[in-house]
């Protein structure tokens, strides 16, 4: 019985590369000279931390970061969870952007419900942070892929691990 998996894994090499490129741009930009503007990537906790003198600086760093991330990995900005802006020492601010990795249980349930409501001849089951889909025919699985990729646009979902 043919099967495949819906997954959502972040490419940390591409993410690190994009953050490094933007960090160099921030260091070299004239309007950031003499300010505390910088960004850091914590790979273990999967958090990007932005630092700046004001909210405006954070927005400027985001304007550099988001296109760089999209260039390295398509739809990678959709997996960022923006935390609130925190004031630190004086007028300086910081913001954390959490990187979501894997399909969360709410989204997995939404995908399974979408497949069942689509009345396709496939079975979907949640397996950890991925959704496995089984069907009798390849055409049914391809219809399922088309349905889910068309319907879920707010989070990057990949399909793979096809077994016949």
C-alpha positions as CSV (number, residue, x, y, z in Angstrom):
1,X,0.0,0.0,0.0
2,X,1.6,3.3,-1.1
3,X,2.4,5.8,1.6
4,X,4.0,9.2,2.0
5,X,4.6,11.8,4.8
6,X,3.8,15.5,5.3
7,X,6.6,17.1,7.2
8,X,8.0,20.5,8.0
9,X,11.7,20.5,8.8
10,X,13.7,23.7,8.9
11,X,17.0,23.8,7.0
12,X,19.3,25.1,9.8
13,X,22.3,25.5,7.5
14,X,20.3,27.8,5.2
15,X,18.9,29.7,8.3
16,X,22.4,30.1,9.8
17,X,23.7,31.3,6.4
18,X,21.0,33.9,6.1
19,X,21.5,35.2,9.6
20,X,25.3,35.4,9.0
21,X,24.8,37.4,5.7
22,X,22.4,39.8,7.4
23,X,24.7,40.2,10.4
24,X,27.5,41.3,8.1
25,X,25.1,43.7,6.3
26,X,24.1,45.2,9.7
27,X,27.8,45.6,10.6
28,X,28.6,47.4,7.3
29,X,25.5,49.7,7.0
30,X,26.2,53.4,7.7
31,X,22.8,54.0,9.5
32,X,23.7,51.3,12.0
33,X,27.1,52.7,12.9
34,X,27.4,53.4,16.6
35,X,24.2,51.6,17.5
36,X,23.6,48.3,19.3
37,X,21.9,46.8,16.2
38,X,22.8,43.1,15.8
39,X,21.2,39.7,15.4
40,X,22.1,36.3,16.8
41,X,21.0,32.7,16.0
42,X,20.7,30.2,18.8
43,X,20.8,26.9,16.9
44,X,20.1,24.7,19.9
45,X,16.9,26.5,21.0
46,X,16.1,27.6,17.4
47,X,15.7,31.3,18.3
48,X,16.8,34.4,16.3
49,X,17.3,37.3,18.6
50,X,17.3,40.9,17.2
51,X,18.8,43.8,19.1
52,X,18.4,47.5,18.4
53,X,18.2,51.0,19.8
54,X,14.5,51.3,18.8
55,X,11.6,49.5,17.2
56,X,12.7,51.2,14.0
57,X,16.0,49.4,14.1
58,X,14.3,46.1,14.6
59,X,12.1,46.7,11.6
60,X,15.1,47.6,9.5
61,X,16.9,44.4,10.5
62,X,13.7,42.4,9.7
63,X,13.6,44.1,6.3
64,X,17.1,42.7,5.6
65,X,16.5,39.3,7.3
66,X,13.3,38.2,5.7
67,X,14.3,38.5,2.0
68,X,17.6,36.8,2.9
69,X,15.8,33.9,4.5
70,X,13.4,33.6,1.5
71,X,16.3,33.5,-0.8
72,X,17.9,30.6,1.0
73,X,14.8,28.6,1.8
74,X,11.4,29.3,0.3
75,X,8.5,30.1,2.7
76,X,10.9,30.0,5.7
77,X,9.6,33.3,7.1
78,X,6.2,31.7,7.7
79,X,7.7,29.4,10.3
80,X,8.9,32.3,12.5
81,X,6.9,33.0,15.7
82,X,7.3,36.7,16.6
83,X,7.6,37.3,20.3
84,X,6.8,40.6,22.0
85,X,9.4,43.4,21.8
86,X,11.2,43.7,25.2
87,X,12.9,46.8,26.6
88,X,16.3,46.3,27.9
89,X,18.7,48.7,29.7
90,X,17.6,52.2,28.9
91,X,16.1,52.7,25.5
92,X,17.5,49.5,23.9
93,X,15.1,46.8,22.7
94,X,15.2,43.2,21.7
95,X,12.9,40.7,20.0
96,X,13.0,37.0,19.7
97,X,11.8,35.1,16.7
98,X,11.2,31.4,17.5
99,X,11.7,29.0,14.6
100,X,8.9,26.4,14.5
101,X,10.2,23.0,13.4
102,X,7.9,20.1,12.6
103,X,4.1,20.0,12.3
104,X,2.4,21.0,15.6
105,X,-0.5,18.9,16.8
106,X,-3.1,21.5,16.0
107,X,-1.9,21.8,12.4
108,X,-1.6,18.0,12.1
109,X,-5.2,17.6,13.3
110,X,-6.3,20.2,10.8
111,X,-4.5,18.3,7.9
112,X,-6.1,15.0,8.9
113,X,-9.6,16.6,9.1
114,X,-9.0,18.3,5.7
115,X,-8.1,15.0,4.1
116,X,-11.2,13.2,5.7
117,X,-13.5,16.1,4.6
118,X,-12.0,15.9,1.1
119,X,-13.6,12.4,0.8
120,X,-10.4,11.0,-0.7
121,X,-9.8,7.2,-0.6
122,X,-6.8,7.6,1.8
123,X,-6.1,7.3,5.5
124,X,-4.1,9.9,7.4
125,X,-2.5,9.4,10.8
126,X,-0.4,11.6,13.0
127,X,3.0,10.2,13.7
128,X,4.9,12.5,16.1
129,X,5.6,15.8,14.2
130,X,4.5,14.5,10.8
131,X,1.4,13.2,9.1
132,X,1.5,9.8,7.3
133,X,-1.0,9.2,4.5
134,X,-1.8,5.8,3.1
135,X,-3.8,5.0,0.0
136,X,-4.5,2.2,-2.5
137,X,-3.5,4.1,-5.6
138,X,-0.8,6.7,-6.4
139,X,-3.5,8.9,-8.0
140,X,-5.3,9.2,-4.7
141,X,-2.1,10.2,-2.9
142,X,-1.4,12.8,-5.6
143,X,-4.9,14.2,-5.2
144,X,-4.3,14.4,-1.4
145,X,-1.0,16.3,-1.9
146,X,-2.7,18.7,-4.2
147,X,-5.5,19.3,-1.7
148,X,-3.3,19.9,1.2
149,X,-0.8,22.1,-0.5
150,X,-3.6,24.2,-1.9
151,X,-5.4,24.5,1.4
152,X,-2.6,25.0,3.9
153,X,-0.8,28.2,2.9
154,X,0.1,29.7,6.3
155,X,2.9,27.2,7.2
156,X,5.5,25.6,4.9
157,X,4.6,21.9,4.5
158,X,6.7,19.4,2.5
159,X,5.8,16.0,1.3
160,X,8.2,13.1,0.8
161,X,9.3,9.7,2.0
162,X,7.1,8.1,-0.7
163,X,6.9,4.3,-0.4
164,X,5.2,2.0,-2.9
